[in-house]
Each structure stands twice: as structure tokens, then as C-alpha cells.
């Protein structure tokens, strides 16, 4: 593959970019030629630069109009994309106008600036872009030559299909469409069929978990004893940084309070935090001021967190695909990681899913502060309707000096 802008090679060298990842090798040549791309690969595989490099390679620095639109499902991901894009642009002598549009920002100031000039590269969340481009008609997207949807499965999971279709109708029908995703659910497949023109499909998600250097441990624990079991896990690990997942916001709040009561350095991440609270939490994480993060699934998909050595699931996620997104936070870039999940007898289907993904299941318990092997495993649930006579049972300390090989973000 050959980039037409020499400064991009300088940027890759300056970012310690060692080699192209598999998703980059298979999508970049076609993307650089303007072809529509559907790229599916796991978190941390290099999807971001698989679309940022074509965006900048095809950019005309002399045209002061919207040329590329990048949609991201969350503020945090959009902010990260803006940082990566700005870093690439910093290697050129020609100024590139990159603007970030997400909720919680000064809307009036944004509108006033758009009256004076248009950005060349737009990065934002779906609702905010529809607000500025359609409702206000202030952001002129119709001339864009490239339309990127990042974390497409997550964007659709969050209910942004209508907004994506609205933006696609505003942008020139001849624009290149680059869609990147960690998974390929049916609703994304339908969107692709409707919106893309003869796309190159690169699907690298088979055996996603088996490709990561992660040890998967499973501990049987009743629902009402999960925090007690977590205490025993904490006594058996010494994480560089641990993500502890719960399934509801209320459970995340309770989890964070419990960890603080143990005098641990902890912060929390979930969808009900204010913009200010989330920024503060992210700053604490980036400064390595915390060792534990109590999180909802927003953290599994909504933000890139470096240095995660352990992932603990207080329960399986309701959607088994989110197990992949959760544990994919560790074991990245060649590092090893550990995932510890609490389960009960109702989780047999989740284990069936993991077996299909090629995961080696290690059932264990904790004794005297150490993990020991166990033969416990969930039994297949009897789905017969019970008769009236039947009783129903109730229910690393190696500093991340290369914290990110930036070319593989």
C-alpha cells in the first residue's frame, strides 16, 4: 500500500508505528482507492488508523469545507478519535481544521464558529451531528467525500440507527463509506446492505477471544454472595489496573462504595455520570491514581483504557457478546491478562457461547488467598414446565512504558 502524503509516513514513525496490523493490511489498499469498506475485528486490533489514514490521505488541505465525517457512539470515543486525528495532523505544515462535536459543549459558540467557517474533518456523536447539520443547517456535510462509522455495532446497539440514516441522506451519495465494528450483528448487516456500494468486507472476528492472551477463570457464587466472593478475589490478585463489571448502574454504584470501604483506590464509570464526572474519572485512570474501576458495559465499549491487567465480572453480561468487549480490555498488544467471572447454575448458555468462541474454561475457587482448581460447572437447565408437585429451587507491575503502540489503537 502506498500513502500519497509524505507527512503521514513521518507521523507513523513519530508515533512508533512498527508495522500494520491485519485489519489495516487488508483494508487500507482498497480504502486508499476510495472503495467502501466493512471492517470487523476485535477491540485493540488497529481499526482506528485503518480509517484515519485514508481520511487524511484523501484530504485536500486547500479546500476549507467538510471533507470527512467520522461518527462515534460516545463522547469518550469521539474525544479519543479527535486526539488521534489531531496527532496525525500535527505532522503536516498545512493547517487542518478538525472539530469535535459532542454533547455537553458550548452549542452557541459552535454555531457562531460554523457561520464563519466550516471544518475539514468532523468527528462527533450521532445526535449532535444531526442537531448541527439537519436541525440547525449550520454544519454543511453535503460535500463530504468520506463518511466513517466507528464502533458501528455499538452505535446501533445504542439506538442511533435513525440518526445514521439521517446523516447518510445528508452526505453526498457518492461519498466513500467506511464502517468499522467489533462484531457483525444482523442489524448491522442490514444497514450495510442498504447503505454501502459493493463494499470490501474484511471479517476477522472468528475465535476473537482465543486470539487474546487471556486466562479465563470462573468461580461459582450465589447472587447474594457476589461481593463476598469479590473480596476473596481481591485478596488473591494484585492488579496493575482491574476493571470490575456489574450489569446495572445501581450495582456499579454499590460496587464502587464497597471497594472504597475496603480502602482501595477506585473510580467508577457508567452512563449516568455527568460529563464532568466522566472526565474526572478518566483523568484519574490516565494518571494511574486508581487500581480498580467499577464499570458498566459503557466502559467496555465506550473508552480505551490502557494497562488493564485484570477483568472481573460480577455476573455474565445479558448479551454474551459483551463478554468479549469486557475481557478485550486486557491481554492486548502482546500483554497477558486475566478474566475472572462469577457464575451460577443459570449460566449454561453463556458457557456454550464461550466454547463456540474457542475459550479454554478454567473453573476454580479461592483458598488461603490462592486460586485452586474446581470441578464446579453450570448444569444444563431443565426447561420443562414443573408439575405442581415439583419443588423449584430458588434461585502489571511492569509500568506500561509503551502504554499504547499508537498505530494500533
C-alpha positions in Angstrom: 0.0 0.0 0.0 1.2 3.5 -0.7 0.2 6.7 1.0 0.2 9.8 -1.2 1.0 12.3 1.7 4.7 12.0 2.8 3.8 13.6 6.2 1.8 10.5 7.1 4.9 8.4 7.0 6.6 10.9 9.3 3.6 10.7 11.6 3.7 6.9 11.7 7.4 7.0 12.5 6.9 9.6 15.1 4.2 7.5 16.8 6.5 4.5 17.0 4.3 2.7 14.5 6.1 -0.7 14.0 4.0 -2.5 11.4 0.5 -2.6 10.0 -2.0 -4.9 11.8 -4.0 -7.5 10.0 -7.1 -5.3 9.7 -5.0 -2.4 8.4 -3.2 -4.6 5.8 -6.5 -6.0 4.4 -8.5 -2.7 4.3 -6.0 0.1 3.6 -5.2 -0.6 0.0 -8.9 -0.5 -1.0 -9.8 2.3 1.3 -7.0 4.5 -0.1 -8.5 4.0 -3.6 -11.9 5.2 -2.3 -13.8 1.9 -2.1 -16.5 1.3 0.6 -15.1 -0.9 3.4 -16.8 -3.0 6.1 -14.1 -4.0 8.6 -14.9 -6.2 11.6 -12.2 -7.1 14.1 -11.8 -7.2 17.9 -11.1 -4.3 20.1 -7.4 -3.2 20.0 -6.7 -4.6 16.5 -5.9 -1.2 14.9 -9.3 -0.2 13.4 -8.9 3.5 14.2 -5.9 4.1 12.0 -7.4 1.8 9.3 -9.8 4.6 8.6 -7.9 7.7 9.8 -5.0 7.1 7.4 -7.4 7.1 4.3 -9.2 10.1 5.7 -6.1 12.2 5.8 -4.5 10.7 2.6 -7.6 11.8 0.6 -7.9 15.3 2.2 -7.4 18.4 0.2 -5.8 20.9 2.7 -6.6 23.8 0.4 -10.3 23.3 0.5 -12.0 24.8 3.5 -15.1 22.7 3.6 -16.3 19.5 5.2 -14.5 16.6 3.5 -14.7 13.8 6.1 -17.3 12.9 8.7 -16.5 10.4 11.5 -19.3 9.2 13.7 -18.6 7.6 17.1 -21.3 6.4 19.6 -19.9 8.0 22.8 -18.3 11.3 23.9 -15.3 9.4 25.2 -14.6 7.5 21.9 -15.2 10.7 19.9 -12.8 12.6 22.1 -10.1 9.8 21.7 -10.6 9.9 17.9 -10.2 13.7 17.9 -6.9 13.2 19.8 -5.6 10.6 17.4 -6.6 12.7 14.4 -5.0 15.8 15.8 -1.8 13.9 16.3 -1.7 12.8 12.7 -2.4 16.3 11.5 0.3 17.8 13.7 2.9 16.3 11.3 1.9 18.5 8.3 2.9 22.1 7.7 -0.5 22.9 6.2 -3.1 23.5 8.9 -6.0 21.0 9.1 -9.3 22.1 10.7 -10.5 19.2 12.8 -13.5 19.8 15.0 -15.1 17.7 17.7 -18.9 17.8 18.2 -20.4 16.0 21.2 -23.0 16.8 23.9 -22.0 18.9 26.9 -20.2 21.5 24.8 -20.9 25.2 24.2 -23.6 24.9 21.5 -24.0 28.6 20.8 -20.2 29.1 20.4 -20.1 26.1 18.0 -22.9 27.7 15.9 -21.2 31.1 15.8 -18.0 29.5 14.6 -19.7 27.5 11.9 -21.2 30.7 10.5 -17.6 31.9 9.9 -16.0 28.7 8.6 -16.5 25.0 8.1 -14.2 22.3 9.4 -12.4 19.9 7.1 -12.7 16.9 9.3 -15.7 16.4 11.5 -15.7 14.0 14.5 -18.8 13.7 16.6 -21.7 11.7 18.2 -24.8 10.9 16.0 -27.3 13.1 17.9 -25.0 16.1 18.0 -24.2 15.9 14.3 -27.9 15.7 13.4 -28.6 18.7 15.6 -26.0 20.9 13.9 -26.3 19.6 10.3 -30.1 19.0 10.0 -31.9 20.9 12.7 -29.7 24.0 12.5 -28.4 23.6 9.0 -25.1 25.1 10.3 -22.7 22.2 9.7 -22.5 21.6 5.9 -22.0 17.9 5.5 -23.3 17.5 1.9 -19.8 18.0 0.3 -18.1 15.3 2.4 -16.2 12.7 0.4 -15.7 10.2 3.2 -18.2 9.0 5.8 -16.9 6.9 8.7 -18.9 5.0 11.2 -16.7 3.8 14.1 -17.8 1.1 16.5 -20.8 0.5 14.3 -22.3 -2.3 16.3 -22.2 -0.3 19.4 -23.7 2.8 17.6 -26.7 0.7 16.5 -27.0 -1.0 19.9 -27.3 2.4 21.4 -30.3 3.2 19.2 -28.7 5.6 16.7 -30.0 3.9 13.5 -32.3 6.8 12.7 -29.5 9.3 13.2 -27.1 7.3 11.0 -29.7 7.1 8.2 -30.4 10.9 8.5 -26.7 11.7 8.2 -26.3 9.2 5.3 -29.1 11.0 3.5 -27.4 14.4 4.0 -24.0 13.3 2.8 -23.3 13.0 -0.9 -24.4 9.6 -2.1 -21.1 9.2 -3.9 -19.1 9.6 -0.7 -16.9 6.7 0.4 -18.5 4.8 3.4 -16.1 3.2 5.9 -17.8 1.1 8.6 -15.7 -0.5 11.3 -17.0 -2.7 14.1 -16.0 -5.2 16.7 -18.9 -7.6 15.8 -21.3 -8.1 13.0 -24.8 -8.4 14.4 -27.8 -8.9 12.0 -29.0 -5.3 12.3 -25.6 -4.0 11.2 -25.6 -6.4 8.3 -28.9 -5.0 7.2 -27.6 -1.4 7.4 -24.6 -2.4 5.3 -26.8 -3.9 2.6 -28.9 -0.8 2.5 -26.2 1.9 2.6 -23.0 0.6 1.1 -21.9 0.1 -2.6 -20.1 -3.1 -3.3 -18.1 -2.9 -0.1 -14.9 -4.8 0.6 -15.8 -7.0 3.6 -13.0 -7.9 5.9 -14.3 -10.1 8.8 -11.6 -11.0 11.4 -13.8 -11.8 14.4 -13.8 -15.5 14.3 -12.3 -17.0 17.5 -12.0 -13.5 18.8 -11.2 -14.5 22.4 -8.9 -17.4 21.7 -6.6 -14.9 19.9 -6.0 -12.9 23.0 -3.5 -13.8 25.7 -6.1 -14.1 28.4 -6.6 -16.6 31.2 -10.4 -17.2 31.7 -11.3 -18.2 35.3 -14.8 -18.9 36.5 -15.9 -19.1 40.2 -19.3 -20.4 41.2 -21.0 -17.9 43.6 -24.6 -17.3 44.7 -26.1 -13.9 43.6 -26.3 -12.7 47.2 -22.7 -13.6 47.9 -21.0 -11.9 45.0 -19.4 -9.1 46.9 -18.1 -11.6 49.5 -16.6 -13.6 46.7 -15.1 -10.4 45.2 -13.4 -9.8 48.4 -11.7 -13.2 48.2 -10.7 -12.4 44.6 -9.1 -9.1 45.6 -7.1 -11.0 48.3 -5.8 -13.3 45.6 -4.7 -10.7 42.9 -2.5 -7.7 42.8 -3.7 -5.9 39.7 -1.9 -3.2 37.8 -5.4 -2.0 36.9 -8.6 -4.0 37.3 -11.9 -3.4 35.6 -14.8 -4.8 37.7 -18.1 -5.1 35.8 -21.6 -5.0 37.1 -24.8 -5.2 34.9 -26.7 -2.2 36.2 -25.9 1.4 37.2 -27.2 0.7 40.7 -24.9 -2.3 41.0 -21.9 -0.2 39.8 -22.6 2.5 42.4 -22.9 -0.2 45.2 -19.7 -1.9 43.9 -17.7 1.4 44.0 -18.9 2.1 47.5 -17.9 -1.4 48.6 -14.4 -1.1 47.1 -13.9 2.3 48.7 -15.0 0.8 52.1 -12.1 -1.7 51.6 -9.8 1.4 51.4 -8.9 0.7 47.7 -8.1 3.3 45.1 -11.2 3.2 42.9 -13.3 5.2 40.5 -16.5 4.3 38.6 -17.7 4.6 35.0 -21.3 4.3 33.9 -23.8 6.1 31.6 -25.4 8.2 34.4 -22.3 10.2 35.2 -22.2 13.8 34.2 -19.7 14.9 31.6 -17.6 16.5 34.4 -17.7 13.3 36.5 -16.6 11.1 33.5 -13.8 13.5 32.6 -12.6 13.4 36.2 -12.7 9.6 36.3 -10.8 9.3 33.0 -8.1 11.7 34.3 -7.7 9.6 37.4 -7.3 6.5 35.3 -4.8 8.1 32.9 -2.7 9.4 35.9 -2.7 5.9 37.4 -4.3 7.2 40.6 -6.6 4.2 40.8 -6.2 0.5 40.9 -9.8 -0.6 40.5 -12.6 0.7 38.1 -16.2 -0.2 38.9 -17.8 -0.2 35.5 -20.9 -0.8 33.4 -20.7 -2.0 29.8 -20.3 1.6 28.7 -16.7 1.2 29.8 -16.2 -2.0 27.8 -17.1 -0.2 24.6 -17.1 3.5 25.3 -13.5 4.2 26.2 -10.0 2.9 25.5 -8.3 2.1 28.8 -4.6 1.3 28.9 -2.9 -1.1 31.3 -5.8 -3.3 32.3 -4.3 -6.5 33.9 -7.5 -8.0 35.3 -11.2 -8.0 34.3 -13.7 -9.2 36.9 -17.3 -9.9 36.0 -19.7 -10.0 39.0 -22.0 -11.7 36.6 -22.2 -12.6 32.9 -23.5 -9.7 30.8 -27.0 -10.1 29.5 -25.7 -10.1 25.9 -22.9 -12.7 25.7 -21.1 -10.6 23.0 -20.4 -8.1 25.7 -18.2 -10.7 27.5 -15.9 -10.3 24.5 -16.0 -6.5 24.8 -15.3 -6.6 28.5 -12.4 -9.0 28.6 -11.0 -7.5 25.5 -9.8 -4.6 27.7 -6.9 -6.9 28.9 -4.4 -9.1 27.1 -3.8 -6.5 24.5 -0.8 -5.6 22.4 1.0 -8.8 23.3 0.5 -8.4 27.1 -1.1 -11.2 29.2 -4.3 -10.6 31.1 -6.7 -12.4 33.4 -10.5 -12.5 33.3 -12.4 -13.8 36.4 -16.2 -14.3 36.1 -18.7 -15.2 38.8 -21.5 -17.6 37.7 -24.3 -19.8 38.9 -26.4 -22.7 37.7 -28.3 -20.4 35.3 -25.3 -19.6 33.1 -25.0 -22.7 31.0 -25.9 -20.9 27.7 -23.2 -18.3 28.4 -20.7 -21.1 28.6 -22.0 -22.6 25.4 -21.2 -19.3 23.7 -17.7 -19.2 25.1 -17.0 -22.7 23.9 -18.0 -21.7 20.4 -15.5 -18.8 20.7 -12.7 -21.2 21.5 -12.3 -20.1 25.1 -10.5 -22.5 27.5 -12.7 -22.7 30.6 -11.0 -22.9 33.9 -13.3 -23.5 36.9 -11.8 -22.6 40.2 -12.2 -21.5 43.8 -10.1 -19.5 46.2 -8.4 -20.9 49.3 -6.0 -19.2 51.6 -5.6 -16.3 49.1 -4.8 -18.5 46.1 -6.8 -19.9 43.2 -7.4 -23.6 43.2 -8.9 -25.8 40.5 -12.5 -26.8 40.9 -14.9 -29.2 39.1 -17.8 -26.9 39.5 -19.6 -26.0 36.3 -23.1 -25.0 35.4 -25.6 -27.7 34.6 -28.0 -27.6 31.6 -31.2 -26.1 32.8 -34.3 -28.3 32.6 -36.7 -26.2 30.6 -39.7 -28.5 31.3 -42.6 -26.8 33.0 -42.5 -28.2 36.6 -45.5 -30.0 37.9 -47.3 -28.7 40.9 -45.7 -31.4 43.0 -42.2 -30.5 42.0 -40.2 -28.0 44.1 -38.4 -25.3 42.3 -35.0 -24.4 43.8 -34.5 -20.7 44.4 -32.5 -19.1 43.0 1.4 -5.4 35.8 3.7 -4.2 38.0 5.7 -3.5 35.0 4.9 0.0 34.0 3.2 0.4 30.7 6.1 2.4 29.4 4.8 1.9 25.9 1.2 2.4 27.1 -0.1 2.3 23.6 1.6 1.5 20.4 -0.4 4.3 18.9 -0.5 3.0 15.5 -2.6 0.0 16.8 -5.3 2.0 18.5 
